[in-house]
């Protein structure tokens, strides 16, 4: 444990990843369910989703908060591709989209096997340009984060979109509710959260990890870590391979071997997080109503 009430230290290695004097800054409050943070280093800004309020917000360092997009089609997860374009998961229209430099919207995926996707949730882009995303049912369960609708897919899956052919491949179909996902720094591993316990207390609340073969296939599924408070949702990986996951009591940091190193305690339930700032050492945290940020010594592995 730590003498600083902001941290729980479960392993001495965590002390090398945090700054004892750092503060947890609340940058904005007024969301209904804050999600999907993505850092734009070339614009020195963070964009995130406020799903029930049908909007995406923008925080500019030194410039405050403004509306980035409204209506947002109940957008949830966001990332950037290797060309710096925004890639988003829309609950409302049950699709994955890309925002072009001129603001036009390109639909990347909206169906599989002739049936509509459930409600794409979170998304990442590999260095080969392939788009990987999760498709749980949260956006069609009610009219709060999307539109209540029948589930057309038989399962809730993890998908890969080929950058060359546009083909959509279903990689995993045995999650109860696949949620956040992240690559290891060398892109040989894929981490995927199962947040099924959100609606069924005895259901999974763990992160699984897979080996990535040929950049296209997943094998050797195993449980990487279990969240002891709430459920895992969004996550990010630092350049040392540590996994930083959302949880009910804050952000949990796991070593590459799955050991819980420590926690950053946050007053509200955390949905997602991302590394940002000029040196990618500022952790931006979307937590229920608010956007928080805290400096750490770790460096985010995500690009661009």
Beta strands, then each sheet from edge to edge (+ up, - down):
strand 1: 7-9
strand 2: 25-29
strand 3: 34-40
strand 4: 45-50
strand 5: 55-60
strand 6: 64-70
strand 7: 75-80
strand 8: 86-90
strand 9: 95-99
strand 10: 105-109
strand 11: 111-112
strand 12: 115-116
strand 13: 123-125
strand 14: 131-135
strand 15: 156-161
strand 16: 168-175
strand 17: 178-183
strand 18: 189-194
strand 19: 206-213
strand 20: 217-226
strand 21: 235-237
strand 22: 243-247
strand 23: 250-254
strand 24: 260-265
strand 25: 272-276
strand 26: 282-287
strand 27: 290-295
sheet 1: 1+ 24- 23+ 22- 21+
sheet 2: 2+ 27- 26+ 25-
sheet 3: 3+ 4- 5+ 6-
sheet 4: 7+ 8- 9+ 10-
sheet 5: 11+ 12-
sheet 6: 13+ 14- 15+ 16-
sheet 7: 17+ 18- 19+ 20-
end
